[in-house]
Amino acid sequence: MKRAKAVAACLAASLLAAGCGTGRAGSAGGDAFSFAIKSDPGLLDPAQVQNTTTYTALSLAYDTLVNIAPDGTVVSGLADTWRVGPSSVTFSLRRGVTCADGSPVTARTVADNVAHLTDPATKSPAYGVVVPEGLTARADERAGTVTLSTPKPFAFLLQSTRYLFVVCGAGLKNRALLRQGTSGSGPFQLTSASPGQSYTFTRRTGYSWGPGGATASDPAMPDSVVLKVVGSESTAANLLLSHALNGAQFAGPDRARVTHVPGITTTSAANGTQEFFFHEGAGHPGSDPAVRKALLKAVDLTDLGAIATGGTGRRPTGLVMQPRPCPGDTVTGHLPAFDASAADADLDAAGWSRGSDGVRRKNGKKLTIRMIYGTSAGETMSAAAEYLADAWQKAGADVRLRAVSDAAYGEVEAVTQDWDVDWAPLGVTLPSQLIGSLSGPFTPDGGNFAHLTNHRYEALTAAASKQPGTSGCAAWNESEAALLTNGDLVPVVDKTLTSAAHDATYRITAGLFDPTSIRMTGAAK
């Protein structure tokens, strides 16, 4: 089943990591900044993004109406001011913005992008997930404004435009040019593409409308950015250590090889929450909140998180990836503390009695927990699943683990539904993106794959959705806490991503390059 979480994961899970890297030595300014990407970007049309690397690549060449700062605040982009309402945002555009081909970027340019993206014939994977359904755009060329509207209140309409790359010039008229090219107003333009190998973006002159008014005139900025396709983190580490790369990001154990190395500087940032769900449908053990909470008491979540991330994770503080529009800690104090004795007592009280084989039964039925998890998550995920199984077996459950391939996961999770616990990181960037997966119609009629019915969550999100932007943050945060208090889902640990750099500095926020932040830092040759 095609669900919001699948697309959100594409746009977020490996994209939406905030990080920066710094390094010193070598030559400064004018050189090429080389950066490793883990897969080929594929089709480069911003309306047809399917590859998690593509957004990172396109962020070099395209502007958006607004940008998101590392602390989650909204800063200017193509728009320098905006007025936010419950179901609309009016953007006042900067004057003098030009496309890479010299043509002007106007309110009509933005409106044409929205019309294309929302056209059913376009079949954009972002429509209805990152870009809200029913979105329309009205341009006022004379005033230099464009108003985006939705049929009903949409709380984070302003923030969602961070992923609306504005195509301009020739590419807006002929989308075929975007298969292997770019047509944007960003500080870099794609000038060379060797699919599967590398993509070279050349710096434009005269660019002065970056985040907060940033320009591309600093002499320390590189003349070009070369994205090299490097599928293996081990290979990326080798290239960085041999100074054949200026930057790379690491999610696995190879991060240790580039940390505390002279000439290479690293920073780490949260990169999405690992979480699992109980199936709450009729006939599943998780349909009883007492069972859910008892099973949670049987697990040391701190140890589980350390195992799932190989010791590189962080304590989670929310369900939305950083940087969040709504700051705060919605996790601490809302999950049961580890207490194996209390877990046993609670299961006894719920009517689940141990048999001679150690397995609990109620009305003749075993307490069977069928857990699914993805094979692509690697050895640490397998170890985490084994840890969970051991803890629940000690509590008296009959646990059956099943590793599922990415290709088959959607079928098992949403169609056959033969699971009781699903390790399913959502990877969303806005609280509103959770609603379709955590409430509403159950699969197969809707996206509510765990069959959750949390009336407090539904009431809080309904109220928050009517409040524009961060004005509804108190309700959004309460809604997350309501899910955890009820044991509907369990955020275990935040993964981290290490950004490393040699002879350069760069910043990636919300998974997208801030191109005007890239600097070559070594001494000039």
PyMOL commands that set and color helices and strands:
alter all, ss='L'
color gray80, all
select helices_A, chain A and resi 4-12+46-48+54-58+107-118+157-163+169-173+175-178+211-213+233-241+255-258+285-287+289-297+301-308+340-349+375-377+379-394+406-416+431-438+455-465+469-485+515-517
alter helices_A, ss='H'
color red, helices_A
select strands_A, chain A and resi 19-22+32-37+66-68+74-76+79-84+88-93+136-140+145-149+188-194+198-203+224-229+247-250+264-278+353-354+360-362+365-366+368-374+398-404+421-423+489-502+504-509+512-513+519-520
alter strands_A, ss='S'
color yellow, strands_A
deselect
rebuild
show_as cartoon
